[in-house]
Amino acid sequence: MNHQIRIYCQTTALAELRVFLQKTLGDLHLPEKDQHQVTLAVEEVCANLIIHSHNCNAKDHIELEVIEAPGKLIFEITDHGEAFNLIDYESPDLKKVIGEKRKGGLGIILVKKIMDEIEFESHKGTNTCRLIKWFQA
Amino acid sequence: MISIETQKENGHDLLILRGEVDASNSVMLDQAIQKLLDDGSKSILVNGEGLEYISSAGLGVFMSYLEDLQERDIDLKIYSLTPRVFEVFKILGLDQLIPIFPDKTSAF
């Protein structure tokens, strides 16, 4: 069974996204620790898109689909904003984050540490980011 | 939703966080820490017992103060984090940069 949600590009929608993920991942009987981390990683990607690709324009939206596949869960995030390929994004060094007093940059580090695979494609204005988490059956 | 409360105790400032910190409300955490510093705090103890969730926006707030705090010799400690929130600090290695204690007694 697949699960989908559409959220509008405002940061207040992130709470709505978490409620959806908690419900969906709870239904899939994922351990609590994994639920928490996977929710965080998906939220980080969506927060990034909302803030940087869509400038918090509440008229824009993002779609998330959670796809169950054998041994893994796929989180497919689709948007029509400026393409941001997080695979190519070089995660900043923690020391640099502190030195520059920047409040951003940590999210992508979290996503890359939590997820097992990341895929990105952009085609005719539609960007698709797939976050894949493997699970033992 | 986030709730932030401050209390003074034996010369320390307690910052009591409850709820979920994300990109929509991390500015409140930033303002609360900035206010304690403006008021001359020398020791900030963050009570994370009621902190259910924190995303990179909130973690980034703590990170952005680390250098300043060190230069000004001001303590920032976090205590009573739930295991799942503590795990997020560990994933980023923040447990190596910010002193984190299991409970209030050990943080004092």
gemmi code that builds the backbone of each chain (N, CA, C; Angstrom):
import gemmi

chains = {
    "A": [
        ("MET", (0.838, -1.195, 0.000), (0.000, 0.000, 0.000), (0.879, 1.253, 0.000)),
        ("ASN", (0.514, 2.223, -0.806), (1.288, 3.459, -0.837), (0.558, 4.563, -0.073)),
        ("HIS", (1.331, 5.482, 0.428), (0.768, 6.559, 1.246), (1.267, 7.881, 0.680)),
        ("GLN", (0.367, 8.836, 0.558), (0.751, 10.110, -0.068), (0.251, 11.305, 0.725)),
        ("ILE", (1.001, 12.387, 0.650), (0.534, 13.652, 1.229), (1.043, 14.793, 0.355)),
        ("ARG", (0.240, 15.844, 0.299), (0.674, 17.071, -0.380), (0.737, 18.156, 0.690)),
        ("ILE", (1.874, 18.822, 0.785), (1.957, 19.926, 1.752), (2.306, 21.213, 1.010)),
        ("TYR", (1.841, 22.314, 1.563), (2.120, 23.606, 0.954), (3.445, 24.148, 1.493)),
        ("CYS", (4.057, 25.022, 0.712), (5.434, 25.431, 1.013), (5.518, 26.509, 2.086)),
        ("GLN", (5.156, 26.125, 3.286), (5.346, 27.006, 4.440), (5.864, 26.127, 5.575)),
        ("THR", (6.697, 26.709, 6.404), (7.359, 25.873, 7.422), (6.364, 25.314, 8.442)),
        ("THR", (5.213, 25.970, 8.597), (4.216, 25.438, 9.535), (3.644, 24.099, 9.050)),
        ("ALA", (3.816, 23.792, 7.765), (3.320, 22.511, 7.233), (4.190, 21.338, 7.686)),
        ("LEU", (5.364, 21.624, 8.243), (6.268, 20.543, 8.647), (5.656, 19.699, 9.770)),
        ("ALA", (4.891, 20.345, 10.653), (4.234, 19.597, 11.728), (3.217, 18.613, 11.140)),
        ("GLU", (2.524, 19.076, 10.102), (1.541, 18.228, 9.401), (2.243, 17.027, 8.756)),
        ("LEU", (3.414, 17.302, 8.189), (4.216, 16.242, 7.564), (4.618, 15.188, 8.607)),
        ("ARG", (5.017, 15.653, 9.792), (5.432, 14.711, 10.852), (4.270, 13.839, 11.310)),
        ("VAL", (3.093, 14.444, 11.422), (1.914, 13.666, 11.835), (1.645, 12.566, 10.803)),
        ("PHE", (1.715, 12.927, 9.531), (1.501, 11.948, 8.453), (2.535, 10.814, 8.535)),
        ("LEU", (3.802, 11.185, 8.719), (4.865, 10.173, 8.748), (4.743, 9.273, 9.979)),
        ("GLN", (4.409, 9.881, 11.126), (4.268, 9.065, 12.335), (3.148, 8.042, 12.164)),
        ("LYS", (2.069, 8.484, 11.558), (0.930, 7.574, 11.338), (1.331, 6.472, 10.347)),
        ("THR", (1.920, 6.895, 9.232), (2.287, 5.926, 8.187), (3.334, 4.927, 8.692)),
        ("LEU", (4.373, 5.450, 9.342), (5.456, 4.568, 9.793), (4.997, 3.705, 10.964)),
        ("GLY", (4.089, 4.233, 11.783), (3.522, 3.454, 12.890), (2.725, 2.280, 12.340)),
        ("ASP", (1.953, 2.524, 11.281), (1.162, 1.462, 10.646), (2.073, 0.373, 10.067)),
        ("LEU", (3.287, 0.770, 9.708), (4.221, -0.201, 9.113), (5.035, -0.926, 10.190)),
        ("HIS", (4.732, -0.619, 11.449), (5.385, -1.272, 12.599), (6.896, -1.086, 12.611)),
        ("LEU", (7.317, 0.097, 12.258), (8.744, 0.403, 12.314), (9.149, 0.662, 13.769)),
        ("PRO", (10.348, 0.244, 14.180), (10.779, 0.561, 15.550), (10.771, 2.074, 15.765)),
        ("GLU", (10.505, 2.491, 17.011), (10.334, 3.911, 17.319), (11.563, 4.742, 16.923)),
        ("LYS", (12.751, 4.185, 17.175), (13.981, 4.923, 16.864), (14.092, 5.190, 15.348)),
        ("ASP", (13.767, 4.175, 14.564), (13.824, 4.325, 13.112), (12.762, 5.305, 12.616)),
        ("GLN", (11.570, 5.204, 13.209), (10.495, 6.140, 12.840), (10.951, 7.578, 13.023)),
        ("HIS", (11.569, 7.819, 14.174), (11.998, 9.162, 14.529), (13.051, 9.679, 13.545)),
        ("GLN", (14.031, 8.817, 13.247), (15.134, 9.264, 12.387), (14.702, 9.446, 10.934)),
        ("VAL", (13.878, 8.530, 10.468), (13.412, 8.616, 9.084), (12.516, 9.855, 8.920)),
        ("THR", (11.667, 10.113, 9.929), (10.827, 11.310, 9.911), (11.700, 12.556, 9.814)),
        ("LEU", (12.753, 12.572, 10.609), (13.668, 13.715, 10.620), (14.296, 13.924, 9.238)),
        ("ALA", (14.789, 12.829, 8.644), (15.466, 12.956, 7.339), (14.510, 13.471, 6.263)),
        ("VAL", (13.288, 12.938, 6.236), (12.323, 13.382, 5.226), (11.968, 14.850, 5.465)),
        ("GLU", (11.783, 15.198, 6.743), (11.455, 16.600, 7.045), (12.586, 17.545, 6.622)),
        ("GLU", (13.828, 17.108, 6.823), (14.958, 17.974, 6.463), (14.953, 18.298, 4.970)),
        ("VAL", (14.680, 17.277, 4.154), (14.650, 17.512, 2.705), (13.497, 18.457, 2.357)),
        ("CYS", (12.328, 18.213, 2.969), (11.160, 19.061, 2.669), (11.387, 20.491, 3.165)),
        ("ALA", (11.970, 20.643, 4.337), (12.227, 21.985, 4.885), (13.166, 22.747, 3.950)),
        ("ASN", (14.162, 22.036, 3.448), (15.116, 22.622, 2.514), (14.421, 23.131, 1.249)),
        ("LEU", (13.537, 22.294, 0.704), (12.800, 22.677, -0.510), (11.892, 23.870, -0.231)),
        ("ILE", (11.170, 23.806, 0.893), (10.227, 24.878, 1.231), (10.971, 26.216, 1.349)),
        ("ILE", (12.085, 26.187, 2.066), (12.790, 27.441, 2.369), (13.634, 27.920, 1.187)),
        ("HIS", (14.423, 27.008, 0.613), (15.402, 27.446, -0.394), (14.879, 27.388, -1.837)),
        ("SER", (14.097, 26.358, -2.172), (13.651, 26.255, -3.564), (12.351, 27.015, -3.803)),
        ("HIS", (11.557, 27.187, -2.737), (10.239, 27.822, -2.928), (10.060, 29.113, -2.128)),
        ("ASN", (11.124, 29.527, -1.431), (11.064, 30.772, -0.636), (9.800, 30.875, 0.217)),
        ("CYS", (9.369, 29.767, 0.769), (8.185, 29.722, 1.662), (6.935, 30.280, 0.989)),
        ("ASN", (6.819, 30.054, -0.319), (5.623, 30.504, -1.039), (4.496, 29.489, -0.831)),
        ("ALA", (3.500, 29.875, -0.037), (2.425, 28.951, 0.355), (1.543, 28.530, -0.816)),
        ("LYS", (1.745, 29.157, -1.989), (0.970, 28.734, -3.160), (1.595, 27.505, -3.818)),
        ("ASP", (2.883, 27.289, -3.547), (3.573, 26.122, -4.096), (3.335, 24.914, -3.181)),
        ("HIS", (3.554, 23.755, -3.745), (3.406, 22.565, -2.903), (4.476, 21.519, -3.210)),
        ("ILE", (4.560, 20.577, -2.276), (5.491, 19.447, -2.392), (4.663, 18.186, -2.197)),
        ("GLU", (5.025, 17.137, -2.908), (4.314, 15.875, -2.678), (5.268, 14.832, -2.139)),
        ("LEU", (4.753, 14.068, -1.209), (5.550, 12.977, -0.640), (4.758, 11.691, -0.790)),
        ("GLU", (5.440, 10.667, -1.301), (4.812, 9.345, -1.369), (5.715, 8.356, -0.641)),
        ("VAL", (5.128, 7.568, 0.229), (5.893, 6.535, 0.935), (5.555, 5.204, 0.268)),
        ("ILE", (6.568, 4.568, -0.265), (6.367, 3.333, -1.036), (7.025, 2.163, -0.308)),
        ("GLU", (6.238, 1.141, -0.045), (6.775, -0.072, 0.587), (7.315, -0.983, -0.493)),
        ("ALA", (8.565, -1.404, -0.336), (9.161, -2.345, -1.282), (9.845, -3.424, -0.445)),
        ("PRO", (10.132, -4.578, -1.023), (10.736, -5.640, -0.222), (12.044, -5.173, 0.435)),
        ("GLY", (12.089, -5.238, 1.751), (13.303, -4.895, 2.495), (13.631, -3.416, 2.571)),
        ("LYS", (12.777, -2.584, 2.014), (13.101, -1.155, 2.070), (11.848, -0.279, 1.976)),
        ("LEU", (12.019, 0.940, 2.406), (10.973, 1.944, 2.263), (11.529, 3.059, 1.392)),
        ("ILE", (10.711, 3.527, 0.464), (11.149, 4.594, -0.429), (10.287, 5.829, -0.147)),
        ("PHE", (10.931, 6.937, 0.079), (10.232, 8.202, 0.318), (10.484, 9.067, -0.910)),
        ("GLU", (9.449, 9.247, -1.716), (9.616, 9.982, -2.974), (9.046, 11.387, -2.811)),
        ("ILE", (9.932, 12.356, -2.925), (9.534, 13.754, -2.712), (9.593, 14.472, -4.065)),
        ("THR", (8.458, 15.030, -4.464), (8.378, 15.675, -5.779), (8.033, 17.152, -5.615)),
        ("ASP", (8.709, 17.990, -6.385), (8.344, 19.415, -6.372), (8.638, 20.023, -7.739)),
        ("HIS", (8.203, 21.270, -7.919), (8.405, 21.932, -9.203), (9.172, 23.242, -9.034)),
        ("GLY", (10.024, 23.290, -8.033), (10.805, 24.505, -7.783), (12.171, 24.412, -8.427)),
        ("GLU", (13.072, 25.249, -7.939), (14.434, 25.221, -8.442), (15.058, 23.888, -8.021)),
        ("ALA", (15.665, 23.201, -8.974), (16.197, 21.873, -8.659), (17.342, 21.961, -7.656)),
        ("PHE", (17.263, 21.131, -6.639), (18.354, 21.064, -5.656), (18.757, 19.610, -5.514)),
        ("ASN", (19.931, 19.297, -6.056), (20.405, 17.918, -5.997), (21.280, 17.740, -4.760)),
        ("LEU", (20.703, 17.150, -3.739), (21.467, 17.064, -2.497), (22.596, 16.044, -2.559)),
        ("ILE", (22.562, 15.190, -3.588), (23.671, 14.234, -3.744), (24.960, 15.010, -4.068)),
        ("ASP", (24.820, 16.051, -4.886), (25.985, 16.839, -5.283), (26.411, 17.841, -4.213)),
        ("TYR", (25.520, 18.079, -3.259), (25.805, 19.091, -2.244), (26.850, 18.552, -1.272)),
        ("GLU", (27.935, 19.281, -1.155), (28.997, 18.824, -0.253), (28.656, 19.254, 1.172)),
        ("SER", (28.463, 18.272, 2.041), (28.097, 18.587, 3.424), (29.212, 19.379, 4.086)),
        ("PRO", (28.856, 20.430, 4.799), (29.906, 21.217, 5.451), (30.516, 20.464, 6.628)),
        ("ASP", (31.749, 20.800, 6.904), (32.413, 20.239, 8.068), (31.793, 20.888, 9.319)),
        ("LEU", (31.606, 20.084, 10.366), (30.977, 20.627, 11.594), (31.718, 21.838, 12.139)),
        ("LYS", (33.044, 21.775, 12.097), (33.858, 22.883, 12.632), (33.585, 24.174, 11.848)),
        ("LYS", (33.344, 23.993, 10.548), (33.060, 25.145, 9.688), (31.690, 25.736, 10.065)),
        ("VAL", (30.754, 24.849, 10.367), (29.417, 25.305, 10.755), (29.522, 26.171, 12.015)),
        ("ILE", (30.334, 25.726, 12.961), (30.495, 26.483, 14.211), (31.211, 27.799, 13.938)),
        ("GLY", (32.320, 27.717, 13.206), (33.143, 28.899, 12.948), (32.374, 29.994, 12.228)),
        ("GLU", (31.521, 29.582, 11.298), (30.791, 30.584, 10.508), (29.471, 30.971, 11.160)),
        ("LYS", (29.210, 30.390, 12.327), (27.970, 30.675, 13.066), (26.746, 30.503, 12.180)),
        ("ARG", (26.832, 29.566, 11.236), (25.687, 29.372, 10.357), (24.718, 28.399, 11.006)),
        ("LYS", (23.463, 28.663, 10.795), (22.461, 27.809, 11.414), (21.987, 26.724, 10.440)),
        ("GLY", (22.460, 26.780, 9.215), (22.042, 25.774, 8.237), (23.158, 24.801, 7.926)),
        ("GLY", (22.876, 23.866, 7.043), (23.914, 22.938, 6.591), (23.923, 21.616, 7.323)),
        ("LEU", (23.314, 21.589, 8.509), (23.321, 20.352, 9.292), (22.303, 19.337, 8.764)),
        ("GLY", (21.236, 19.859, 8.174), (20.137, 19.009, 7.722), (20.587, 17.966, 6.715)),
        ("ILE", (21.391, 18.396, 5.750), (21.846, 17.476, 4.696), (22.761, 16.402, 5.293)),
        ("ILE", (23.550, 16.799, 6.293), (24.418, 15.803, 6.958), (23.531, 14.719, 7.574)),
        ("LEU", (22.468, 15.149, 8.247), (21.551, 14.186, 8.876), (20.935, 13.248, 7.839)),
        ("VAL", (20.464, 13.822, 6.740), (19.818, 13.013, 5.698), (20.792, 11.944, 5.187)),
        ("LYS", (22.026, 12.359, 4.918), (23.006, 11.423, 4.356), (23.407, 10.353, 5.373)),
        ("LYS", (23.383, 10.699, 6.655), (23.744, 9.695, 7.668), (22.590, 8.741, 7.957)),
        ("ILE", (21.367, 9.226, 7.865), (20.212, 8.397, 8.241), (19.780, 7.482, 7.087)),
        ("MET", (19.760, 8.007, 5.874), (19.245, 7.228, 4.748), (20.331, 6.352, 4.124)),
        ("ASP", (19.912, 5.228, 3.531), (20.872, 4.293, 2.941), (21.165, 4.614, 1.478)),
        ("GLU", (20.177, 5.175, 0.789), (20.393, 5.547, -0.619), (19.651, 6.847, -0.892)),
        ("ILE", (20.208, 7.658, -1.752), (19.533, 8.891, -2.168), (19.584, 8.962, -3.693)),
        ("GLU", (18.442, 9.213, -4.297), (18.407, 9.370, -5.761), (17.777, 10.715, -6.077)),
        ("PHE", (18.222, 11.316, -7.165), (17.624, 12.602, -7.553), (17.509, 12.665, -9.065)),
        ("GLU", (16.383, 13.166, -9.542), (16.274, 13.419, -10.978), (15.395, 14.642, -11.212)),
        ("SER", (15.719, 15.350, -12.259), (14.942, 16.531, -12.617), (14.598, 16.416, -14.093)),
        ("HIS", (13.283, 16.476, -14.380), (12.862, 16.280, -15.762), (11.709, 17.220, -16.078)),
        ("LYS", (11.896, 18.098, -17.055), (10.869, 19.054, -17.482), (10.230, 19.797, -16.306)),
        ("GLY", (11.075, 20.279, -15.416), (10.580, 21.104, -14.310), (10.070, 20.345, -13.106)),
        ("THR", (10.071, 19.018, -13.196), (9.649, 18.218, -12.037), (10.891, 17.576, -11.402)),
        ("ASN", (11.086, 17.889, -10.140), (12.243, 17.329, -9.429), (11.759, 16.186, -8.539)),
        ("THR", (12.491, 15.086, -8.564), (12.129, 13.954, -7.716), (13.348, 13.540, -6.904)),
        ("CYS", (13.146, 13.534, -5.608), (14.215, 13.080, -4.716), (13.712, 11.821, -4.029)),
        ("ARG", (14.470, 10.734, -4.128), (14.069, 9.484, -3.468), (15.036, 9.168, -2.328)),
        ("LEU", (14.464, 9.055, -1.150), (15.247, 8.670, 0.017), (14.896, 7.224, 0.315)),
        ("ILE", (15.908, 6.395, 0.415), (15.637, 4.956, 0.590), (16.265, 4.456, 1.880)),
        ("LYS", (15.441, 3.768, 2.668), (15.916, 3.194, 3.926), (15.706, 1.684, 3.877)),
        ("TRP", (16.778, 0.940, 4.138), (16.673, -0.527, 4.116), (16.250, -1.016, 5.493)),
        ("PHE", (15.464, -2.055, 5.477), (15.073, -2.685, 6.743), (15.199, -4.189, 6.630)),
        ("GLN", (15.514, -4.796, 7.763), (15.545, -6.263, 7.807), (14.104, -6.744, 7.832)),
        ("ALA", (13.824, -7.762, 7.069), (12.447, -8.296, 7.049), (12.143, -8.988, 8.382)),
    ],
    "B": [
        ("MET", (4.629, 22.471, 17.809), (4.455, 23.395, 18.930), (5.663, 23.321, 19.864)),
        ("ILE", (6.038, 24.474, 20.337), (7.177, 24.521, 21.246), (6.792, 25.407, 22.422)),
        ("SER", (7.298, 25.055, 23.592), (7.140, 25.952, 24.732), (8.508, 26.100, 25.388)),
        ("ILE", (8.871, 27.335, 25.680), (10.179, 27.603, 26.284), (9.961, 28.409, 27.557)),
        ("GLU", (10.515, 27.903, 28.636), (10.345, 28.573, 29.925), (11.743, 28.755, 30.518)),
        ("THR", (11.969, 29.870, 31.194), (13.268, 30.028, 31.857), (13.060, 30.181, 33.361)),
        ("GLN", (14.006, 29.652, 34.113), (13.986, 29.753, 35.582), (15.403, 29.979, 36.060)),
        ("LYS", (15.538, 30.642, 37.201), (16.874, 30.794, 37.799), (16.999, 29.833, 38.967)),
        ("GLU", (18.160, 29.213, 39.074), (18.368, 28.285, 40.191), (19.853, 28.249, 40.545)),
        ("ASN", (20.173, 28.663, 41.744), (21.564, 28.662, 42.246), (22.551, 29.294, 41.263)),
        ("GLY", (22.192, 30.402, 40.678), (23.101, 31.099, 39.760), (23.099, 30.562, 38.343)),
        ("HIS", (22.342, 29.499, 38.096), (22.227, 28.959, 36.730), (20.905, 29.423, 36.113)),
        ("ASP", (20.893, 29.535, 34.804), (19.629, 29.789, 34.110), (19.144, 28.494, 33.499)),
        ("LEU", (17.962, 28.068, 33.908), (17.390, 26.857, 33.320), (16.526, 27.247, 32.127)),
        ("LEU", (16.741, 26.573, 31.016), (15.939, 26.795, 29.812), (15.160, 25.495, 29.596)),
        ("ILE", (13.875, 25.568, 29.852), (13.068, 24.336, 29.810), (12.338, 24.259, 28.471)),
        ("LEU", (12.753, 23.262, 27.656), (12.179, 23.110, 26.306), (11.120, 22.019, 26.311)),
        ("ARG", (9.986, 22.309, 25.722), (8.948, 21.283, 25.592), (8.391, 21.311, 24.173)),
        ("GLY", (8.093, 20.124, 23.654), (7.443, 20.054, 22.333), (8.423, 19.768, 21.212)),
        ("GLU", (8.157, 20.359, 20.069), (8.906, 20.032, 18.856), (9.557, 21.295, 18.284)),
        ("VAL", (10.862, 21.246, 18.082), (11.564, 22.392, 17.486), (11.857, 22.067, 16.018)),
        ("ASP", (11.355, 22.911, 15.133), (11.637, 22.721, 13.704), (11.894, 24.086, 13.059)),
        ("ALA", (11.941, 24.101, 11.719), (12.285, 25.342, 11.013), (11.233, 26.440, 11.200)),
        ("SER", (10.030, 26.061, 11.644), (8.977, 27.075, 11.807), (9.107, 27.839, 13.123)),
        ("ASN", (9.809, 27.257, 14.094), (9.834, 27.895, 15.412), (11.218, 27.976, 16.063)),
        ("SER", (12.268, 27.565, 15.340), (13.606, 27.559, 15.956), (14.046, 28.978, 16.345)),
        ("VAL", (13.462, 29.986, 15.677), (13.791, 31.377, 16.008), (13.441, 31.684, 17.473)),
        ("MET", (12.437, 31.007, 18.007), (12.066, 31.223, 19.416), (13.162, 30.722, 20.362)),
        ("LEU", (13.767, 29.597, 19.982), (14.876, 29.066, 20.777), (16.064, 30.027, 20.707)),
        ("ASP", (16.307, 30.517, 19.500), (17.395, 31.468, 19.279), (17.191, 32.720, 20.153)),
        ("GLN", (15.988, 33.248, 20.130), (15.695, 34.462, 20.909), (15.830, 34.204, 22.411)),
        ("ALA", (15.400, 33.030, 22.860), (15.452, 32.724, 24.290), (16.907, 32.656, 24.766)),
        ("ILE", (17.775, 32.026, 23.957), (19.197, 31.940, 24.342), (19.822, 33.330, 24.293)),
        ("GLN", (19.511, 34.075, 23.228), (20.070, 35.428, 23.093), (19.668, 36.309, 24.280)),
        ("LYS", (18.440, 36.169, 24.730), (17.960, 36.982, 25.851), (18.730, 36.634, 27.140)),
        ("LEU", (18.957, 35.346, 27.361), (19.718, 34.951, 28.555), (21.126, 35.547, 28.503)),
        ("LEU", (21.719, 35.542, 27.316), (23.075, 36.104, 27.173), (23.053, 37.620, 27.370)),
        ("ASP", (22.052, 38.274, 26.800), (21.921, 39.734, 26.960), (21.733, 40.097, 28.431)),
        ("ASP", (21.062, 39.210, 29.165), (20.832, 39.460, 30.592), (22.025, 39.065, 31.454)),
        ("GLY", (23.103, 38.645, 30.807), (24.349, 38.386, 31.528), (24.501, 36.990, 32.101)),
        ("SER", (23.775, 36.026, 31.548), (23.885, 34.650, 32.061), (25.311, 34.122, 31.932)),
        ("LYS", (25.731, 33.367, 32.938), (27.057, 32.737, 32.899), (26.927, 31.222, 32.766)),
        ("SER", (25.713, 30.735, 32.953), (25.503, 29.286, 32.862), (24.076, 28.986, 32.424)),
        ("ILE", (23.960, 28.351, 31.262), (22.638, 27.994, 30.733), (22.509, 26.471, 30.763)),
        ("LEU", (21.506, 26.012, 31.482), (21.259, 24.573, 31.540), (19.931, 24.292, 30.828)),
        ("VAL", (20.013, 23.515, 29.770), (18.814, 23.240, 28.974), (18.175, 21.938, 29.448)),
        ("ASN", (16.942, 22.030, 29.914), (16.199, 20.838, 30.323), (15.472, 20.278, 29.098)),
        ("GLY", (15.935, 19.115, 28.627), (15.376, 18.545, 27.399), (14.377, 17.425, 27.646)),
        ("GLU", (13.926, 17.304, 28.894), (13.039, 16.186, 29.243), (11.755, 16.173, 28.395)),
        ("GLY", (11.221, 17.365, 28.145), (9.959, 17.450, 27.405), (10.165, 17.721, 25.921)),
        ("LEU", (11.421, 17.666, 25.477), (11.716, 17.933, 24.060), (11.456, 16.649, 23.263)),
        ("GLU", (10.402, 16.673, 22.476), (9.998, 15.447, 21.769), (10.714, 15.291, 20.430)),
        ("TYR", (11.151, 16.432, 19.887), (11.689, 16.386, 18.526), (12.518, 17.634, 18.291)),
        ("ILE", (13.640, 17.501, 17.626), (14.403, 18.693, 17.225), (15.018, 18.419, 15.860)),
        ("SER", (14.794, 19.317, 14.922), (15.378, 19.144, 13.591), (16.658, 19.968, 13.522)),
        ("SER", (17.294, 19.948, 12.352), (18.578, 20.642, 12.217), (18.450, 22.142, 12.470)),
        ("ALA", (17.243, 22.687, 12.268), (17.050, 24.127, 12.500), (17.320, 24.448, 13.975)),
        ("GLY", (16.837, 23.591, 14.862), (17.052, 23.788, 16.297), (18.474, 23.446, 16.719)),
        ("LEU", (19.006, 22.367, 16.160), (20.382, 21.976, 16.487), (21.351, 23.070, 16.037)),
        ("GLY", (21.035, 23.674, 14.892), (21.867, 24.752, 14.360), (21.907, 25.963, 15.281)),
        ("VAL", (20.820, 26.193, 16.004), (20.800, 27.317, 16.944), (21.858, 27.086, 18.032)),
        ("PHE", (21.862, 25.896, 18.604), (22.880, 25.587, 19.626), (24.290, 25.747, 19.048)),
        ("MET", (24.467, 25.187, 17.840), (25.788, 25.233, 17.204), (26.272, 26.666, 17.005)),
        ("SER", (25.341, 27.549, 16.630), (25.726, 28.915, 16.278), (26.233, 29.703, 17.488)),
        ("TYR", (25.916, 29.238, 18.692), (26.371, 29.953, 19.892), (27.659, 29.383, 20.490)),
        ("LEU", (28.053, 28.186, 20.047), (29.148, 27.492, 20.733), (30.426, 28.314, 20.847)),
        ("GLU", (30.830, 28.936, 19.738), (32.088, 29.667, 19.740), (32.027, 30.896, 20.661)),
        ("ASP", (30.929, 31.610, 20.549), (30.706, 32.792, 21.409), (30.751, 32.420, 22.880)),
        ("LEU", (30.072, 31.356, 23.210), (29.980, 30.930, 24.612), (31.359, 30.565, 25.141)),
        ("GLN", (32.108, 29.887, 24.299), (33.449, 29.479, 24.706), (34.338, 30.711, 24.934)),
        ("GLU", (34.255, 31.647, 23.994), (35.070, 32.866, 24.110), (34.712, 33.665, 25.350)),
        ("ARG", (33.433, 33.662, 25.703), (32.969, 34.461, 26.844), (32.910, 33.647, 28.133)),
        ("ASP", (33.391, 32.408, 28.075), (33.446, 31.549, 29.260), (32.060, 31.333, 29.891)),
        ("ILE", (31.095, 31.106, 29.036), (29.732, 30.853, 29.513), (29.419, 29.369, 29.281)),
        ("ASP", (28.858, 28.732, 30.306), (28.531, 27.309, 30.210), (27.197, 27.092, 29.493)),
        ("LEU", (27.170, 26.097, 28.625), (25.889, 25.639, 28.068), (25.875, 24.119, 28.209)),
        ("LYS", (24.920, 23.640, 28.959), (24.804, 22.187, 29.144), (23.364, 21.778, 28.847)),
        ("ILE", (23.224, 20.542, 28.412), (21.877, 20.015, 28.129), (21.687, 18.762, 28.989)),
        ("TYR", (20.504, 18.599, 29.555), (20.280, 17.388, 30.352), (18.880, 16.804, 30.132)),
        ("SER", (18.764, 15.537, 30.533), (17.485, 14.789, 30.495), (16.878, 14.659, 29.104)),
        ("LEU", (17.727, 14.559, 28.082), (17.190, 14.329, 26.732), (16.584, 12.925, 26.664)),
        ("THR", (15.521, 12.764, 25.916), (14.983, 11.416, 25.713), (15.982, 10.660, 24.824)),
        ("PRO", (16.006, 9.323, 24.928), (16.991, 8.558, 24.135), (16.911, 8.848, 22.636)),
        ("ARG", (15.683, 9.018, 22.112), (15.611, 9.196, 20.646), (16.119, 10.574, 20.204)),
        ("VAL", (15.927, 11.599, 21.045), (16.458, 12.924, 20.703), (17.979, 12.939, 20.897)),
        ("PHE", (18.440, 12.292, 21.964), (19.886, 12.193, 22.204), (20.574, 11.521, 21.007)),
        ("GLU", (19.907, 10.519, 20.446), (20.449, 9.801, 19.290), (20.729, 10.759, 18.120)),
        ("VAL", (19.858, 11.749, 17.936), (20.037, 12.715, 16.845), (21.283, 13.580, 17.112)),
        ("PHE", (21.478, 13.994, 18.349), (22.699, 14.738, 18.706), (23.929, 13.882, 18.385)),
        ("LYS", (23.809, 12.572, 18.673), (24.957, 11.680, 18.446), (25.230, 11.475, 16.958)),
        ("ILE", (24.173, 11.375, 16.160), (24.366, 11.176, 14.707), (25.234, 12.300, 14.141)),
        ("LEU", (25.008, 13.515, 14.630), (25.771, 14.667, 14.123), (27.094, 14.867, 14.856)),
        ("GLY", (27.293, 14.125, 15.934), (28.514, 14.316, 16.727), (28.423, 15.515, 17.660)),
        ("LEU", (27.218, 16.021, 17.870), (27.066, 17.191, 18.745), (27.291, 16.840, 20.210)),
        ("ASP", (27.165, 15.545, 20.519), (27.417, 15.120, 21.909), (28.899, 15.295, 22.263)),
        ("GLN", (29.746, 15.457, 21.251), (31.168, 15.703, 21.490), (31.456, 17.195, 21.647)),
        ("LEU", (30.516, 18.021, 21.257), (30.737, 19.473, 21.261), (29.965, 20.178, 22.369)),
        ("ILE", (28.836, 19.605, 22.763), (28.007, 20.203, 23.806), (27.950, 19.202, 24.966)),
        ("PRO", (28.258, 19.661, 26.195), (28.157, 18.715, 27.316), (26.693, 18.303, 27.542)),
        ("ILE", (26.447, 16.996, 27.486), (25.089, 16.469, 27.657), (25.081, 15.523, 28.856)),
        ("PHE", (24.137, 15.738, 29.765), (24.084, 14.966, 31.009), (22.757, 14.215, 31.106)),
        ("PRO", (22.801, 13.066, 31.813), (21.580, 12.263, 31.888), (20.466, 12.915, 32.708)),
        ("ASP", (20.850, 13.718, 33.712), (19.810, 14.331, 34.552), (20.296, 15.666, 35.101)),
        ("LYS", (19.396, 16.339, 35.802), (19.682, 17.682, 36.299), (20.818, 17.684, 37.328)),
        ("THR", (20.802, 16.700, 38.215), (21.818, 16.653, 39.274), (23.220, 16.601, 38.681)),
        ("SER", (23.406, 15.753, 37.675), (24.749, 15.630, 37.102), (25.131, 16.851, 36.268)),
        ("ALA", (24.148, 17.599, 35.799), (24.442, 18.795, 34.987), (24.862, 19.987, 35.860)),
        ("PHE", (24.443, 20.000, 37.110), (24.746, 21.138, 37.995), (26.216, 21.188, 38.398)),
    ],
}
model = gemmi.Model(1)
for chain_id, residues in chains.items():
    chain = gemmi.Chain(chain_id)
    for i, (resn, *xyz) in enumerate(residues, 1):
        res = gemmi.Residue()
        res.name, res.seqid = resn, gemmi.SeqId(i, " ")
        for name, pos in zip(("N", "CA", "C"), xyz):
            atom = gemmi.Atom()
            atom.name, atom.element = name, gemmi.Element(name[0])
            atom.pos, atom.b_iso = gemmi.Position(*pos), 0.0
            res.add_atom(atom)
        chain.add_residue(res)
    model.add_chain(chain)
structure = gemmi.Structure()
structure.add_model(model)
structure.setup_entities()
